């Protein structure tokens, strides 16, 4: 399912996919394109950063369907 909320929020900020990708330090605009087309979802940490950059609620941009990265803290 296409993510029109993400695409419209990015355009409201007058950012290209490449510019947004550069701001969040992902490999390239393909990642942003994949999120907008619904092909993939960002990791939670990345989704939070995108929501901060675009000044939109994370649930509005991605719903509640983001990838949670699994990390173990050293004890």
C-alpha positions in Angstrom: 0.0 0.0 0.0 1.4 3.4 -1.0 2.4 5.8 1.7 0.8 9.0 0.5 1.2 10.7 4.0 5.0 10.3 3.8 5.2 11.6 0.3 2.9 14.6 0.8 4.8 15.5 4.1 8.1 15.3 2.3 6.8 17.5 -0.5 5.3 20.1 1.9 8.9 20.5 3.3 10.0 20.9 -0.4 12.5 18.0 -0.1 13.4 15.5 -2.8 13.7 11.8 -1.9 17.5 12.3 -2.3 17.6 15.2 0.1 15.6 13.4 2.7 17.8 10.3 2.4 20.9 12.4 2.8 19.4 14.1 5.9 18.8 10.7 7.6 22.0 9.1 6.4 20.4 6.2 4.5 22.1 4.6 1.5 20.1 6.6 -1.1 16.8 7.8 -2.4 15.8 4.2 -3.2 15.1 3.6 0.5 12.8 6.7 0.7 11.1 5.6 -2.6 10.6 2.1 -1.2 8.9 3.6 1.9 6.7 5.8 -0.2 5.6 3.0 -2.5 5.0 0.7 0.4 7.7 -1.8 -0.7 9.4 -1.6 2.7 9.2 0.1 6.1 12.0 2.0 7.9 13.5 0.8 11.2 12.0 2.5 14.2 15.0 4.7 14.8 14.9 6.0 11.2 11.1 6.5 11.3 11.5 8.6 14.4 14.2 10.7 12.7 12.0 11.1 9.6 9.1 12.3 11.7 11.3 14.9 13.4 12.6 16.2 10.1 9.2 16.4 8.5 7.6 17.6 11.7 4.8 15.0 11.6 3.6 12.4 13.9 5.3 9.0 13.4 1.9 7.3 13.4 0.6 9.7 10.7 3.7 9.0 8.5 4.0 5.2 9.0 1.1 4.0 11.0 2.3 1.6 13.6 4.0 -0.7 11.0 7.7 0.1 11.4 10.6 -2.4 11.8 11.8 -2.6 15.3 15.5 -3.3 15.4 16.6 -6.0 17.8 19.6 -5.1 19.8 20.9 -6.5 23.1 22.6 -4.3 25.6 25.7 -5.5 27.2 25.3 -6.2 30.9 
